[in-house]
Amino acid sequence: MEKEEIMSETTTTKEEAKQDRPTLKEYLSLGEMWGYFFRKKDPNRPTNFNLKMMHGINKISILIFLAGIIYLVIKNLF
């Protein structure tokens, strides 16, 4: 009897599962990335050379990745 109760509580309908899925607009939102590149400097945040270099390399890698994705899309469309 307990297994049946647990199974009935954990199963969801197709409509409920559809509501929980993210939309295409949420997948393509660039707000967090835009904020990462163009945020204001926080004076309370400690500055460290290693931290600056890590963020700089991270920004470069994001830009190269996006350039590669754009290249692949253009290459496959034209």
Steps between C-alpha positions, in 0.01 A plus 500: 500500500783743582664452159178594324467818708859600426455432129183708485669793677807503275327463164407819317271557211622617161354845561687540829826386340446744212463791742826413678712499183690817412396681185719587201506861617656390831764295317599792279499769768838669523434715804741321732778500244438868417521578872824305529670707230363842591455512875615785718805458716411422860729698734434254786620201297867416560726535196752231423723461193415130467129575518528771233689264268248221557209727407689637200572153363140399569370798300733418210388137496131602498561735206690234303226245568230741379706585191532127425127444538425796271751365245339154502151644461605722209697217338201263514245758381694632201 
